[in-house]
Amino acid sequence: MAPAGAGGQSAVQNGEGGRVPMTVKVRDMTADDCEAVAAIRVGGWRYAYAGLMPQSYLDAMSVEEDAVRRRRYLADGTDVTDVVAERDGDVIGWGCFGPARDEDAPPGTCELYALYVLPERISSGVGHALTAELTGRARARGFALMQLWVLKENARARRFYERAGFLPDGREEPFEVDGVAVPEVRYARWLAAPSAAAGA
């Protein structure tokens, strides 16, 4: 697993269950990565949300439009940390976090906005390397708690986050896509001991 916050490299396990050398570099996202990240995000939605969201909505998603938005976000210089996972020069995963957006979030809370891996690289360790990098960077920035929202029916993603140390905190929100209800649940993980965070 890549050292958190270090932009490191890692040998991770492939999807067939065997150990193979797979060097993954986790680094800052740049404008040159926008097309690849857009393809990962759109492909991730279509893979993860098939059967959970209207297929017509997923089919209408545009990699080109998403790439334009990614480039604009980077140019605006918002307080969001974006990283990509790269192997042999190819971007195979992306994640980002920033300040928590929920009004009930305690001080010192950040939010994992997105975490996506190419469908063919799922269960290869790339998602864990991205998570380690993002939580490490958030901790280094002084955040004590990280929250995230995930679709309630997305069992695969919920298992992944639970293995990564996140737990549901009891908060649920309605969410609707083209008239179809797809409720979300919130997860949270302490990045620092709760007692230490309270005394900060």
N, C-alpha and C positions, 0 to 999 in steps of 0.2 A: 504494500500500500504506500502511496506517495506520502512523504513526510508533510504533515499539515503545515500549510503556509510557506512551504519551501519550493514549490514548483518542481517537485522531484520526479523520480522515475520508479517504476515498480514492475515486478514480475507477478502476473495475476493468472488466475485459473480460467481455462477456456470452458465453453458451454457444454462440452462433452464429458466433463468431470476429470480430465487428465491434467497433469501439471505440464505446462509448456512455457518457455520463456516468452513473455509478451511485454515488451518495454513500452510503458505508457508515461508520457510526460504531461503533467498538468501545469498550465501556464495561463497568464493573463490573456483574455480575448482582445483581438485587435480588429480594426475595420476590415482587414483582409479576410477575416473569418466569418463575416456576416452571412455570406451565401451558404457556407457549410452549416453554420448554426441554424439558419432558417430551415434548411433541409432536414436537419436533425429534429427541430421542434415540430415541424409539420408532420414529418414521418412518425415522430413519437406520439403525437395526438392520434393519428390515424391507426396506429398499432394499439396503443393503450386504451383508447376510448371506443374502439369498434364494439358495437352492441350496447354501449352505455350512452352514446350520444347519437342523434340522427345522422345517418350515413351521408345524407345530402349536405349537411353542414361540414363534415370532415372532408368530403370530396371537393367542396368549394374553397377550401383553404389554399392560399397561394404562397409558394416559396418566394416568389419574386417580391410580393408585397411585404411579406414578413422580413425579408432582407433589407428592404428600404427602412422599415421601422427599427430594426436592429442598428442600422448605421446612424439613424437619427438619434437614438437613445445614447449611443456612444459619443456622438458629437456634442450632445447637450451637456455632457459632464455631470450626470446625476450621481447621487451618493449610492451607487449600486456597484457591487463587485461582481464582475463576470469572469469566469475562467473556462477554459476548454481542455479536454483531454485529447491528446494527439499521439498517434502511433505511426511511425515511418512517414511522417510528414502529412498524414491525413487526420483531420479532426473527426473524432468518433463520439464525442460527448460534450455536453455543455451544462453549466449550472450558474446560478447567480443568487445573491442575497443582498439585502439592504435593510434599512430601518423598518420595524414592524408597522403595519398599517392599521391594525385594529385598535380601537379606542380603549379597550380594556387591557392592552398590553402593559405590563409593568415597566418602569424605567430599566434601561439596559437590555431591552429585548430587540432582537433582529428577526427577520423573516426570510426563510428560504423561498424565493419566488419561483424558481424553476430548477429542475434536474432531469435531463434527458440524455439517453444514450441511443446510438443507432440500434434498431431492433435486432440486428444480427450480432451485436456485441452485448446484449443483455445477458446477465448471469456470467459475465467474464471477469468481473472485478472492477470494471471501469466506473460503475456507479459508486462503489465504495471508495475508490480513489478520489473521485470528485467530492464526495461527502466529507472525507477526511480533510481535504484541502479547504473546502468552504467553512467547515466548523472551526478549523484551525485559524483561518484568517479572521473569522468573526470573533473568536476568543482574543486574538492578538489586538483587535480593534477595541477591546474592552466590553464586548457584549457578554452577558451572563446567561442569556436564555435565547434559544432559537425556536421559532414557531414555523409551521407550514400548514397549508390547506391541501387536502387530497379528496378526490371523489369517494364518497362513502362506499360505493360498490366496486371500487378499484382494489380488489383483494391483493393483487400482485404487488402494487405499489405500497399498500399498507403493510404487507409482510416485510418488504424491503426496509421501510422506515423503522419498523419495530426492531428489526435486527440491528439497525444502525443506532439504536438507543432512544428513538423518539417514541412517545406514548400519547394516546388520545387524552386531551385535557377536558373533555366533556362538552366542548363548544361545537355546535352544528349550525350550518347556515343553508337556507334554500338556494338553489342555483338552477337556472332554467336555460336551456339551449333550444331555440326554435320550438318553443312550446312543450319541450320534454323536461320533466323535473330530474335533475341530477344533483342531489344534495351533497354538500361537502362536510367533512369533519376536520377539526383542527388537531394537530399533533404538536408536541413541544419536547424539547430536550435541553437540560441544563448544560451549559458550557463551563460553568464554574459551580462549585458547591453552593446550594441555596443559602446556607448560613453566611458564606463569604460574600455572596452577591448582596445580601441584606445589609451587610456592614460596609459596603462600598460607598 
